[in-house]
Amino acid sequence: MTVIRGATTIKQDTKEEIQSAVKELLDQIVSCNHLKRDEILSIVFSSTSDIHSYYPAKAAREAGFEGSSLFSAMEPEIEGSLKLCIRVMLFVERNIKTVPVYLRGAKNLRKDITQRMNIALDGPSGSGKSTVAKQLAKDYDILYLDTGAMYRACALKVLHAAIDVEDESKICDLMRTLDLNIEYENGMQKTILDGEDVSEKIREPHVSMAASTVSKFPCVRKKMVEKQREIASKMSCVLDGRDIGTCVLPDAQFKFYLTASPEVRAKRRYDELTAKGFSVNFEQLKEEIILRDKQDSSREMSPLKQADDAVLIDSSDMTIDEVVALIKRKLQEKI
Ligand code: DC
């Protein structure tokens, strides 16, 4: 038997707020823990005593969690505790490694504090994540894990096998034979696919779109997320991606969401690719970036999304150094 914990908060004690917060919380727990709804035996809620307007258990039933037994309780008032907070425990029969989910500013008060420092850096393509992450990793002497490279490697394998990037069933079969290793040389990540260093090949423009497409399939994500968690559990690192703060490491100590306008992001990608010798068309790049944003944010599983407790940074009018300095200030404030 496994118990998965989570919590969320609401702004006002209204039926609608409770319904939407409960739905979001349960959907995230299901997605991050790769659960099937029918394997959830029981869901137990406890809410702070300032919540009266509706029962979270009823909201769960309305959100489609009909097969589980549902229970709502009220917590006694505890001085200094979060206000308007709904906590939940999901009971699942099989034994799994759990990912607790804390949304809308709710906190895991029972966290086993570790000395590890994990920084989650999410955002759309071209937002400057990788440059910022590399700099932070260097300055703090911690590891940089480029999770996008891992999805790119999966895409490259699919392209090499001449499989249609939309063919989920063939891709899932292929993923069973995936041999992907992340290695480091002088602090630089090397992506090794089937024994070959593909760190350069995965940067080719046609791989970007394919990576965005294959990364929507649960069989691909599950495998990558497991690897990312394994690496992050062993050492301090800064991870950049789309779902680090929301799904891979929902408990990360530090979370940032970097964004910038599509024009600025396309210009950055254009400069980066032309500097590497690729011949690219700016307008086409911009269109691809917009399309990739749409695809990455609208997929069902772990879409690109700002975690509620992530600090939002719009870098449209900022230099990389300014972004790094801002992140360091925020880290310092929290430490
Ligand atoms: O960051 P990038 O451009 O190298 O990522 C390539 C694609 O991989 C991106 O369009 C979506 C996917 N991706 C993802 O789904 N989750 C991540 N954590 C990182 C990347």
Residues whose N, C-alpha, C, O or C-beta is under 5 A from the ligand:
A	BS01	DC	S125 T147 G148 A149 Y151 S208 A211 S212 S215 D240 G241 R242 D243 R292 D296
